[in-house]
Amino acid sequence: MSTAESTNGLPIGEAAPLFAALGDETRLRLLARLADRGPGSITDLCSGARVSRQSITKHLVVLEHAGLVRSRREGRERVCELAPGRLQEAHGYLDVISRQWDSALERLRFFVE
Protein backbone atom coordinates (compact mmCIF):
# COMPACT_ATOMS: atom_id res chain seq x y z
CA MET A 1 0.00 0.00 0.00
CA SER A 2 1.43 3.43 -0.96
CA THR A 3 1.51 6.47 1.32
CA ALA A 4 -1.37 7.84 -0.76
CA GLU A 5 -3.45 4.90 0.45
CA SER A 6 -2.02 4.50 3.94
CA THR A 7 -0.31 6.69 6.51
CA ASN A 8 1.39 5.10 9.51
CA GLY A 9 -0.58 1.94 8.74
CA LEU A 10 -3.90 3.81 8.86
CA PRO A 11 -6.04 3.97 5.71
CA ILE A 12 -6.34 7.49 4.29
CA GLY A 13 -10.12 6.99 4.05
CA GLU A 14 -10.24 7.06 7.84
CA ALA A 15 -8.54 10.46 7.88
CA ALA A 16 -11.25 12.25 5.87
CA PRO A 17 -13.96 12.23 8.59
CA LEU A 18 -11.34 13.14 11.19
CA PHE A 19 -10.15 16.21 9.30
CA ALA A 20 -13.70 17.12 8.28
CA ALA A 21 -14.63 17.21 11.98
CA LEU A 22 -11.56 19.34 12.73
CA GLY A 23 -12.42 21.72 9.88
CA ASP A 24 -14.98 23.77 11.78
CA GLU A 25 -14.25 26.68 14.12
CA THR A 26 -16.99 25.80 16.62
CA ARG A 27 -15.79 22.19 16.87
CA LEU A 28 -12.19 23.35 17.31
CA ARG A 29 -13.32 25.64 20.12
CA LEU A 30 -15.15 22.74 21.79
CA LEU A 31 -12.04 20.54 21.54
CA ALA A 32 -9.85 23.33 22.93
CA ARG A 33 -12.30 23.80 25.81
CA LEU A 34 -12.27 20.07 26.61
CA ALA A 35 -8.48 19.93 26.36
CA ASP A 36 -8.08 22.98 28.62
CA ARG A 37 -10.71 22.30 31.29
CA GLY A 38 -11.38 18.58 31.02
CA PRO A 39 -14.76 16.85 30.77
CA GLY A 40 -17.86 18.99 30.77
CA SER A 41 -21.59 18.73 30.46
CA ILE A 42 -23.35 20.10 27.42
CA THR A 43 -24.64 22.88 29.68
CA ASP A 44 -21.04 23.76 30.62
CA LEU A 45 -19.92 23.62 27.00
CA CYS A 46 -22.76 25.95 25.95
CA SER A 47 -21.86 28.69 28.43
CA GLY A 48 -20.24 31.54 26.59
CA ALA A 49 -20.83 29.90 23.20
CA ARG A 50 -21.96 32.05 20.30
CA VAL A 51 -24.31 29.34 19.06
CA SER A 52 -27.37 27.56 20.45
CA ARG A 53 -27.38 24.48 22.64
CA GLN A 54 -28.88 22.53 19.74
CA SER A 55 -25.98 23.59 17.52
CA ILE A 56 -23.40 22.64 20.18
CA THR A 57 -25.07 19.24 20.54
CA LYS A 58 -24.89 18.66 16.78
CA HIS A 59 -21.20 19.63 16.73
CA LEU A 60 -20.51 17.26 19.61
CA VAL A 61 -22.21 14.43 17.70
CA VAL A 62 -19.90 15.08 14.73
CA LEU A 63 -16.87 15.06 17.05
CA GLU A 64 -18.05 11.86 18.70
CA HIS A 65 -18.58 10.12 15.35
CA ALA A 66 -15.07 11.16 14.33
CA GLY A 67 -13.74 9.61 17.56
CA LEU A 68 -12.48 12.92 18.93
CA VAL A 69 -14.92 13.07 21.86
CA ARG A 70 -16.52 10.48 24.15
CA SER A 71 -19.71 11.09 26.08
CA ARG A 72 -21.58 9.45 28.92
CA ARG A 73 -24.78 10.07 30.83
CA GLU A 74 -24.54 11.44 34.36
CA GLY A 75 -28.03 11.84 35.70
CA ARG A 76 -29.91 14.14 33.35
CA GLU A 77 -26.78 15.50 31.71
CA ARG A 78 -24.51 14.19 29.01
CA VAL A 79 -20.83 14.72 29.89
CA CYS A 80 -18.27 14.93 27.10
CA GLU A 81 -14.53 14.42 27.24
CA LEU A 82 -11.68 14.60 24.80
CA ALA A 83 -10.55 11.33 23.18
CA PRO A 84 -6.87 12.14 22.55
CA GLY A 85 -6.08 9.04 20.48
CA ARG A 86 -7.70 10.43 17.36
CA LEU A 87 -5.83 13.72 17.74
CA GLN A 88 -2.61 11.72 17.86
CA GLU A 89 -3.66 10.00 14.62
CA ALA A 90 -4.26 13.41 13.00
CA HIS A 91 -0.81 14.46 14.14
CA GLY A 92 0.61 11.30 12.55
CA TYR A 93 -1.09 12.03 9.24
CA LEU A 94 0.25 15.59 9.26
CA ASP A 95 3.77 14.38 10.09
CA VAL A 96 3.77 12.06 7.08
CA ILE A 97 2.44 14.76 4.78
CA SER A 98 5.03 17.21 6.11
CA ARG A 99 7.85 14.75 5.43
CA GLN A 100 6.52 14.17 1.91
CA TRP A 101 6.49 17.92 1.24
CA ASP A 102 9.99 18.31 2.68
CA SER A 103 11.21 15.54 0.39
CA ALA A 104 9.50 17.05 -2.66
CA LEU A 105 10.95 20.48 -1.91
CA GLU A 106 14.41 18.97 -1.46
CA ARG A 107 14.13 17.24 -4.86
CA LEU A 108 13.00 20.51 -6.42
CA ARG A 109 15.91 22.39 -4.82
CA PHE A 110 18.33 19.77 -6.15
CA PHE A 111 16.79 20.00 -9.62
CA VAL A 112 16.94 23.85 -9.68
CA GLU A 113 20.57 23.92 -8.54
Residue pairs with C-beta under 8 A, 6 or more apart in sequence:
3 96
3 100
4 12
5 11
5 12
6 12
7 15
7 92
7 93
7 96
7 97
8 89
8 92
8 93
8 96
10 89
10 92
10 93
14 89
15 89
15 90
15 93
17 65
17 66
18 66
18 67
18 68
18 86
18 89
18 90
18 93
19 90
19 93
20 66
21 27
21 62
21 63
21 65
21 66
21 68
22 28
22 31
22 66
22 68
22 90
24 59
24 62
26 49
26 51
26 55
26 56
26 59
27 59
27 62
27 63
29 49
30 45
30 56
30 59
30 60
30 63
30 69
30 80
31 63
31 68
31 69
31 82
31 87
33 40
33 45
34 40
34 45
34 69
34 80
34 81
34 82
35 82
38 81
39 79
39 80
39 81
39 82
40 79
40 80
40 81
41 74
41 77
41 78
41 79
41 80
42 53
42 56
42 57
42 60
42 77
42 78
42 80
43 53
43 77
45 56
45 60
45 80
46 52
46 53
46 56
49 56
51 59
60 69
60 71
60 80
63 69
63 80
64 70
64 71
64 80
66 86
67 83
67 85
67 86
68 82
68 83
68 86
68 87
69 80
69 81
69 82
69 83
70 80
70 81
70 83
71 78
71 79
71 80
71 81
72 78
72 79
73 79
